[in-house]
């Protein structure tokens, strides 16, 4: 979307990026939703505001653990040319040079990790104890990573391959930061009756300082389960877009664009899950988060 006075840099599956100054960017989270790397034709209302609100919450809560790129999400701190409609869905951030690695902390055996473990007893080439079941808590959280592809699917890499890509020093820093932030967020979420199964972090460098960037511990970048409905050996219900994925799996879509329309009940069900995640994790009403004027 064009914003007079701001240079548009990038449009991703969910976010739009604008240059505010040589060292400042504006990140605007849309209501777009993607599954299987395809952007769906129907948005999820308020999804962008939830992602921005939760990212802001976690950036502020974890700043003592590792520095991040957030400057402000307060609409009064944003450029006037951004427009009032971005209130609650935009962050003013420091510009960084992204580290081309997606960093994942896993506390439970699920998703692609479960698939690999079921076949080979490993996760990203790392051997795990035998006999673990789907969704079971790991003996201790593990760090895995994938390449951050410009197009197509990201590819899982071993620790050695990741270190070769970004350098030993950067690799050790992102690993340390990812596990430390996951541990903090997992404990906070558990106190609210929510299990943080895994989460993905991204990093950038500015003036030789490594910062957490993009989003942080949102339902798009994390897998959250309600503790009261968690059961080992199952696929627990989640607060993320799995609800949308399950719909498309059920109708047999071939996962090639364009995607069929999202039914109204799936849109509303997904929106409700995002809002519930925000309120459970922050302890605040979503109505109190910044809204467009």
C-alpha positions as CSV (number, residue, x, y, z in Angstrom):
1,X,0.0,0.0,0.0
2,X,1.3,3.4,-0.9
3,X,2.0,5.9,1.9
4,X,2.9,9.4,0.7
5,X,6.3,10.5,2.1
6,X,7.4,6.9,3.0
7,X,9.3,4.8,0.6
8,X,7.8,1.3,0.2
9,X,10.5,-1.3,0.6
10,X,8.8,-4.7,0.8
11,X,5.5,-6.5,0.9
12,X,5.5,-9.9,2.5
13,X,2.8,-12.5,3.1
14,X,1.6,-10.5,6.2
15,X,3.7,-7.3,6.6
16,X,4.5,-4.2,4.6
17,X,7.8,-2.4,5.2
18,X,8.5,1.4,4.7
19,X,11.6,3.5,5.1
20,X,11.1,6.4,7.6
21,X,14.7,7.5,7.8
22,X,18.1,5.9,7.0
23,X,18.0,4.1,10.4
24,X,14.2,3.8,11.0
25,X,11.6,1.6,9.4
26,X,7.8,1.3,9.7
27,X,6.5,-2.2,9.9
28,X,2.8,-2.5,9.2
29,X,1.0,-5.8,9.9
30,X,-1.9,-6.5,7.7
31,X,-4.9,-8.9,8.3
32,X,-3.6,-11.2,5.5
33,X,-3.3,-14.8,6.4
34,X,-1.2,-17.5,4.6
35,X,-1.2,-21.2,4.8
36,X,1.1,-23.6,3.0
37,X,3.0,-20.5,1.7
38,X,-0.2,-19.2,-0.1
39,X,-1.9,-16.0,0.9
40,X,-5.6,-16.6,1.3
41,X,-8.2,-14.4,-0.4
42,X,-10.0,-13.4,2.8
43,X,-8.4,-11.6,5.7
44,X,-8.8,-12.2,9.4
45,X,-10.1,-9.0,10.9
46,X,-7.9,-7.5,13.6
47,X,-5.1,-10.1,13.0
48,X,-2.5,-7.4,12.3
49,X,-3.4,-5.6,15.4
50,X,-3.0,-8.7,17.5
51,X,0.4,-9.5,16.0
52,X,1.6,-5.9,16.6
53,X,0.2,-5.8,20.1
54,X,1.6,-9.1,21.2
55,X,5.0,-8.4,19.5
56,X,5.1,-5.1,21.4
57,X,4.3,-6.9,24.7
58,X,7.0,-9.5,24.2
59,X,9.6,-7.0,23.0
60,X,9.1,-4.9,26.1
61,X,9.0,-8.0,28.4
62,X,12.2,-9.5,27.1
63,X,14.3,-6.4,26.5
64,X,16.3,-7.2,29.6
65,X,17.2,-10.6,28.1
66,X,18.2,-9.5,24.7
67,X,17.9,-6.1,22.9
68,X,15.4,-5.7,20.0
69,X,14.6,-3.4,17.2
70,X,11.4,-1.8,18.6
71,X,11.3,2.0,19.0
72,X,7.6,2.5,19.5
73,X,4.1,1.2,18.6
74,X,2.4,4.3,20.0
75,X,0.5,5.9,17.1
76,X,1.6,9.4,18.3
77,X,5.2,8.3,17.7
78,X,4.6,7.2,14.1
79,X,5.1,9.4,11.1
80,X,2.0,11.5,10.3
81,X,2.2,10.3,6.7
82,X,1.6,6.7,7.8
83,X,-2.1,7.5,8.1
84,X,-4.5,6.9,11.1
85,X,-5.5,3.5,9.8
86,X,-2.2,1.9,10.9
87,X,-2.9,2.6,14.6
88,X,-2.4,-0.5,16.5
89,X,-0.9,-2.4,13.6
90,X,2.4,-0.5,13.0
91,X,5.8,-0.5,14.7
92,X,8.5,2.1,14.3
93,X,11.7,0.0,14.5
94,X,15.5,0.3,14.0
95,X,16.8,-0.6,10.6
96,X,19.1,-3.7,10.7
97,X,20.9,-6.0,8.4
98,X,18.9,-9.3,8.8
99,X,20.6,-12.5,9.7
100,X,19.6,-15.0,7.0
101,X,18.5,-17.6,9.5
102,X,15.2,-18.5,11.1
103,X,15.8,-19.5,14.7
104,X,13.4,-21.9,16.4
105,X,13.2,-23.0,20.1
106,X,11.3,-26.2,20.6
107,X,10.0,-27.4,24.0
108,X,7.7,-30.0,22.7
109,X,7.9,-32.6,20.0
110,X,5.5,-31.5,17.3
111,X,5.1,-30.4,13.7
112,X,8.1,-31.0,11.4
113,X,10.2,-32.1,14.4
114,X,7.7,-34.9,15.2
115,X,7.7,-36.0,11.5
116,X,11.4,-36.3,11.4
117,X,11.6,-38.0,14.8
118,X,9.0,-40.5,13.8
119,X,11.0,-41.5,10.8
120,X,14.6,-41.3,12.1
121,X,14.6,-40.6,15.8
122,X,16.2,-37.2,15.2
123,X,15.3,-33.5,14.9
124,X,17.5,-31.5,12.5
125,X,19.9,-34.4,12.7
126,X,20.1,-34.3,16.5
127,X,19.4,-37.6,18.2
128,X,16.6,-37.6,20.8
129,X,15.7,-40.2,23.4
130,X,13.7,-43.1,22.0
131,X,10.0,-43.6,22.9
132,X,8.9,-40.0,22.8
133,X,5.3,-39.3,21.7
134,X,3.7,-36.6,19.6
135,X,3.3,-33.3,21.6
136,X,5.4,-34.7,24.4
137,X,7.6,-32.2,26.4
138,X,11.3,-32.6,25.5
139,X,13.8,-33.4,28.2
140,X,15.0,-29.8,27.7
141,X,14.3,-27.2,25.0
142,X,16.3,-27.5,21.8
143,X,17.4,-25.0,19.2
144,X,16.9,-25.7,15.5
145,X,17.2,-23.4,12.5
146,X,16.2,-23.0,8.9
147,X,17.5,-21.0,6.0
148,X,15.6,-17.8,5.4
149,X,14.7,-18.2,1.7
150,X,14.0,-15.2,-0.5
151,X,11.4,-17.4,-2.3
152,X,10.0,-20.9,-1.8
153,X,10.3,-23.0,1.3
154,X,12.8,-22.5,4.0
155,X,15.2,-25.5,4.5
156,X,16.1,-27.0,7.8
157,X,19.8,-27.0,8.5
158,X,22.1,-28.6,11.2
159,X,23.9,-26.5,13.8
160,X,27.1,-26.9,11.8
161,X,25.5,-25.8,8.6
162,X,23.9,-22.8,10.3
163,X,27.2,-21.7,11.8
164,X,28.8,-22.0,8.4
165,X,26.1,-19.7,6.9
166,X,26.2,-16.9,9.5
167,X,29.5,-17.4,11.3
168,X,30.3,-19.1,14.6
169,X,29.9,-16.0,16.8
170,X,26.6,-15.0,15.4
171,X,25.3,-18.5,15.5
172,X,26.2,-18.8,19.2
173,X,24.5,-15.5,19.9
174,X,21.2,-16.3,18.1
175,X,21.1,-19.7,19.8
176,X,21.6,-18.2,23.2
177,X,19.1,-15.5,22.7
178,X,16.5,-17.8,21.2
179,X,16.6,-20.3,24.0
180,X,16.7,-17.6,26.7
181,X,13.7,-15.7,25.3
182,X,11.8,-19.0,24.8
183,X,12.4,-20.0,28.4
184,X,11.1,-16.6,29.7
185,X,8.0,-16.6,27.4
186,X,7.2,-20.2,28.1
187,X,7.2,-19.6,31.9
188,X,5.1,-16.5,31.5
189,X,2.6,-18.3,29.2
190,X,2.4,-21.3,31.6
191,X,1.4,-19.0,34.4
192,X,-1.6,-17.9,32.2
193,X,-2.7,-21.4,31.5
194,X,-1.0,-21.5,28.1
195,X,1.7,-23.8,26.8
196,X,4.3,-22.4,24.4
197,X,5.3,-25.4,22.4
198,X,7.7,-23.7,20.1
199,X,8.6,-20.3,18.7
200,X,10.5,-18.8,15.8
201,X,12.8,-15.7,16.2
202,X,14.5,-13.6,13.6
203,X,17.6,-11.3,14.2
204,X,19.3,-8.4,12.6
205,X,22.6,-6.6,13.1
206,X,23.2,-2.8,13.5
207,X,26.5,-1.3,14.6
208,X,27.8,-4.8,15.4
209,X,24.9,-5.3,17.8
210,X,22.6,-8.3,17.4
211,X,18.9,-7.4,17.8
212,X,15.7,-9.5,17.8
213,X,13.6,-8.2,14.9
214,X,10.4,-8.8,13.0
215,X,7.7,-10.2,15.3
216,X,8.1,-12.0,18.7
217,X,6.1,-14.9,20.2
218,X,2.9,-14.2,18.2
219,X,0.4,-16.9,17.1
220,X,1.9,-16.6,13.7
221,X,5.5,-17.3,14.8
222,X,4.7,-19.6,17.7
223,X,2.6,-22.7,18.6
224,X,0.4,-22.0,21.7
225,X,-1.8,-24.7,23.3
226,X,-4.4,-24.3,26.1
227,X,-2.9,-26.2,29.1
228,X,-6.3,-27.5,30.1
229,X,-6.8,-29.3,26.8
230,X,-3.3,-30.5,26.3
231,X,-2.7,-34.3,26.0
232,X,0.4,-36.1,25.0
233,X,0.0,-38.3,22.0
234,X,-2.5,-35.9,20.3
235,X,-2.5,-32.8,18.2
236,X,-3.7,-30.3,20.8
237,X,-6.0,-27.4,19.8
238,X,-4.0,-24.2,19.3
239,X,-4.3,-20.5,19.2
240,X,-2.6,-20.1,15.9
241,X,-3.8,-20.4,12.2
242,X,-3.9,-24.2,12.5
243,X,-7.7,-23.8,12.6
244,X,-7.4,-22.4,9.0
245,X,-4.9,-25.1,7.9
246,X,-7.3,-27.8,9.2
247,X,-10.1,-26.4,7.1
248,X,-8.1,-26.5,3.9
249,X,-6.8,-30.0,4.7
250,X,-10.3,-31.2,5.3
251,X,-11.6,-29.9,1.9
252,X,-8.7,-31.5,0.0
253,X,-7.2,-28.3,-1.5
254,X,-4.1,-29.1,-3.5
255,X,-2.2,-26.2,-1.8
256,X,-1.6,-24.4,-5.1
257,X,-2.8,-20.8,-5.6
258,X,-5.3,-19.4,-5.8
259,X,-6.8,-20.7,-2.6
260,X,-10.6,-21.2,-2.3
261,X,-12.4,-18.6,-0.2
262,X,-12.2,-18.8,3.6
263,X,-15.7,-19.6,5.0
264,X,-17.2,-17.0,7.3
265,X,-17.2,-19.4,10.3
266,X,-13.5,-20.1,9.8
267,X,-12.7,-16.4,9.6
268,X,-14.6,-15.7,12.8
269,X,-13.2,-18.8,14.6
270,X,-9.6,-17.8,13.7
271,X,-10.2,-14.2,14.8
272,X,-11.5,-15.4,18.1
273,X,-8.4,-17.6,18.7
274,X,-6.1,-14.7,18.0
275,X,-7.9,-12.3,20.3
276,X,-8.0,-15.0,23.1
277,X,-4.3,-15.5,22.8
278,X,-3.7,-11.8,23.1
279,X,-5.8,-11.4,26.2
280,X,-4.6,-14.5,27.9
281,X,-0.9,-13.7,27.4
282,X,-1.0,-10.0,28.1
283,X,-3.6,-10.0,30.8
284,X,-5.3,-7.0,29.1
285,X,-8.4,-6.5,27.1
286,X,-7.9,-6.3,23.4
287,X,-10.2,-3.3,23.4
288,X,-7.6,-1.4,25.2
289,X,-5.0,-1.9,22.4
290,X,-4.6,1.0,20.0
291,X,-7.4,1.2,17.5
292,X,-7.7,3.4,14.3
293,X,-9.4,6.7,14.9
